[in-house]
């Protein structure tokens, strides 16, 4: 409902840019000067989306220890002002920022190989009740509409609450996430597109991917707004 209201205002030229508050904003909610300043991720590892000087099929880390997911794409570096917009969307209920980021990202990371389903990284129910929404689910819904791909928000469940991941290294994150996901459904033979807001170390995507592959998924790709270096 909120996204529909935002789209209506933007179509009438009544909304202001979510970054500079000047306007009118473009249909994606960000004015042209601000959009040109966004830190788009043009060169990255095609396997894990790690920023690189030149695009590569696999970075050194992926060559040494390939991730379970087949590929990952992110629209931006996790840097100013995208990082601030994501935090507003994720922690401060700024759905307008999320709407703008989702629209822009959907155009920038449109999949070359179309997944059969999009599945958001789930929140544990306690965190969902505290926050009131799952930001990854809102992103997946927007990506699904833009890419014409069905979304299955309940295919993957977070059945175990885990501690905050922000200050943990990749190995610690993997241990923290071990056995925390469960599949409710039948992903057998399907190519799943996992959606999250930020890829930090890839540990969350790794744990979710392993769960989906063990349940019978044929392949998993990942899509996110931003990638941490």
C-alpha positions, 0 to 999 in steps of 0.5 A, spaced: 500 500 500 505 504 501 509 503 495 502 504 491 502 511 494 509 513 493 508 510 485 502 515 485 505 521 487 512 520 483 507 519 477 504 526 478 511 529 480 509 531 487 514 527 491 521 529 493 528 526 492 529 521 498 536 524 498 536 531 497 529 533 498 529 537 492 524 535 486 520 533 483 524 526 483 524 521 477 519 515 477 524 512 481 524 517 487 531 520 486 533 526 482 537 525 476 543 529 479 543 524 486 542 518 481 549 520 478 552 520 484 550 513 487 556 508 487 554 503 482 558 497 482 561 496 475 567 491 476 566 485 481 567 478 482 561 474 478 561 469 483 560 473 490 560 480 487 566 482 491 568 489 488 574 488 483 579 493 479 576 489 473 570 484 472 572 476 473 569 470 473 572 468 480 576 472 485 581 469 489 577 467 495 572 464 490 577 460 487 580 457 493 573 456 496 567 456 491 561 458 494 555 454 494 551 459 490 552 460 483 553 467 482 551 474 486 550 481 483 549 487 487 547 494 484 552 498 488 558 499 493 556 499 500 558 506 501 555 513 501 549 515 500 547 508 499 549 505 505 545 511 509 539 509 505 539 502 506 540 503 514 534 508 513 530 503 510 532 497 514 532 500 521 528 506 521 522 504 516 523 509 511 519 505 505 520 511 500 528 509 500 527 502 500 522 503 494 527 507 490 533 503 491 529 497 489 527 500 483 534 502 481 537 496 483 532 492 479 534 495 472 541 495 474 542 487 476 537 484 471 538 477 471 542 474 465 539 467 466 532 468 469 531 464 476 524 460 476 523 463 483 525 469 487 526 467 495 527 473 500 532 471 506 527 471 511 527 474 518 526 470 525 519 471 527 521 475 533 525 480 529 520 480 524 515 482 530 520 488 532 521 491 525 514 490 522 517 488 516 522 484 512 526 488 508 528 483 503 521 481 502 519 488 500 525 488 495 524 481 492 517 483 491 519 489 487 524 485 483 519 480 482 514 485 479 520 488 475 523 482 472 516 478 471 519 472 476 514 469 481 516 470 489 515 465 494 517 469 501 515 463 505 519 457 502 525 459 506 524 460 514 529 462 519 527 458 525 533 459 529 534 466 532 541 468 531 546 474 534 547 480 530 552 479 525 555 486 524 561 485 527 563 478 526 568 475 521 565 470 515 567 464 519 564 466 525 558 468 521 557 461 518 558 458 525 552 463 527 548 461 522 549 453 521 542 450 521 538 456 522 534 455 516 529 451 514 525 449 507 518 449 507 516 447 500 519 443 494 524 447 490 526 441 487 529 442 480 528 449 480 533 455 479 532 460 486 534 467 486 535 469 493 534 476 495 537 480 500 539 487 502 547 487 503 552 482 502 557 483 507 561 476 507 556 472 503 555 467 510 548 468 510 547 467 503 552 461 503 547 458 509 541 459 505 544 456 499 546 450 502 539 449 505 536 450 499 540 445 495 540 440 500 532 440 499 533 439 492 534 446 488 538 445 482 541 452 482 541 458 487 543 465 484 543 471 489 541 479 488 542 484 493 542 492 493 549 493 495 556 489 497 561 490 502 568 490 500 
